[in-house]
Amino acid sequence: MRTVITSKYQTTIPKDIRENLNLSINDALEWKIENGKIVVLPTQKNFLKFRNAVKTGSGDIENDIKLSIKLRTERYQ
């Protein structure tokens, strides 16, 4: 596959590569030079390592909203 570098030094990632690597908007790429070749790697999505790290309980949304409004009101008085 071949792409072109634009006047702003940008290029397009071919669709087959995007789909194969599950790349999407705002994903980050790491660029390296190895033995005179450009190597482009998708960076790891580190937030997934925190999966199931925060335990939550069933909560009461109405009371949470009331408490939030009360705290915000007190802060700005």
MODELLER restraints for C-alpha pairs under 7 A, 6 or more apart:
rsr = mdl.restraints
at = mdl.atoms
rsr.add(forms.Gaussian(group=physical.xy_distance, feature=features.Distance(at['CA:3:A'], at['CA:11:A']), mean=6.46, stdev=0.5))
rsr.add(forms.Gaussian(group=physical.xy_distance, feature=features.Distance(at['CA:3:A'], at['CA:12:A']), mean=6.38, stdev=0.5))
rsr.add(forms.Gaussian(group=physical.xy_distance, feature=features.Distance(at['CA:4:A'], at['CA:11:A']), mean=5.88, stdev=0.5))
rsr.add(forms.Gaussian(group=physical.xy_distance, feature=features.Distance(at['CA:5:A'], at['CA:11:A']), mean=4.90, stdev=0.5))
rsr.add(forms.Gaussian(group=physical.xy_distance, feature=features.Distance(at['CA:28:A'], at['CA:42:A']), mean=6.12, stdev=0.5))
rsr.add(forms.Gaussian(group=physical.xy_distance, feature=features.Distance(at['CA:28:A'], at['CA:43:A']), mean=5.70, stdev=0.5))
rsr.add(forms.Gaussian(group=physical.xy_distance, feature=features.Distance(at['CA:29:A'], at['CA:40:A']), mean=6.46, stdev=0.5))
rsr.add(forms.Gaussian(group=physical.xy_distance, feature=features.Distance(at['CA:29:A'], at['CA:41:A']), mean=5.54, stdev=0.5))
rsr.add(forms.Gaussian(group=physical.xy_distance, feature=features.Distance(at['CA:29:A'], at['CA:42:A']), mean=4.48, stdev=0.5))
rsr.add(forms.Gaussian(group=physical.xy_distance, feature=features.Distance(at['CA:29:A'], at['CA:43:A']), mean=5.50, stdev=0.5))
rsr.add(forms.Gaussian(group=physical.xy_distance, feature=features.Distance(at['CA:30:A'], at['CA:40:A']), mean=5.65, stdev=0.5))
rsr.add(forms.Gaussian(group=physical.xy_distance, feature=features.Distance(at['CA:30:A'], at['CA:41:A']), mean=5.10, stdev=0.5))
rsr.add(forms.Gaussian(group=physical.xy_distance, feature=features.Distance(at['CA:30:A'], at['CA:42:A']), mean=6.10, stdev=0.5))
rsr.add(forms.Gaussian(group=physical.xy_distance, feature=features.Distance(at['CA:30:A'], at['CA:43:A']), mean=6.14, stdev=0.5))
rsr.add(forms.Gaussian(group=physical.xy_distance, feature=features.Distance(at['CA:31:A'], at['CA:39:A']), mean=5.85, stdev=0.5))
rsr.add(forms.Gaussian(group=physical.xy_distance, feature=features.Distance(at['CA:31:A'], at['CA:40:A']), mean=4.68, stdev=0.5))
rsr.add(forms.Gaussian(group=physical.xy_distance, feature=features.Distance(at['CA:31:A'], at['CA:41:A']), mean=6.56, stdev=0.5))
rsr.add(forms.Gaussian(group=physical.xy_distance, feature=features.Distance(at['CA:32:A'], at['CA:38:A']), mean=5.86, stdev=0.5))
rsr.add(forms.Gaussian(group=physical.xy_distance, feature=features.Distance(at['CA:32:A'], at['CA:39:A']), mean=5.09, stdev=0.5))
rsr.add(forms.Gaussian(group=physical.xy_distance, feature=features.Distance(at['CA:32:A'], at['CA:40:A']), mean=6.40, stdev=0.5))
rsr.add(forms.Gaussian(group=physical.xy_distance, feature=features.Distance(at['CA:33:A'], at['CA:39:A']), mean=5.98, stdev=0.5))
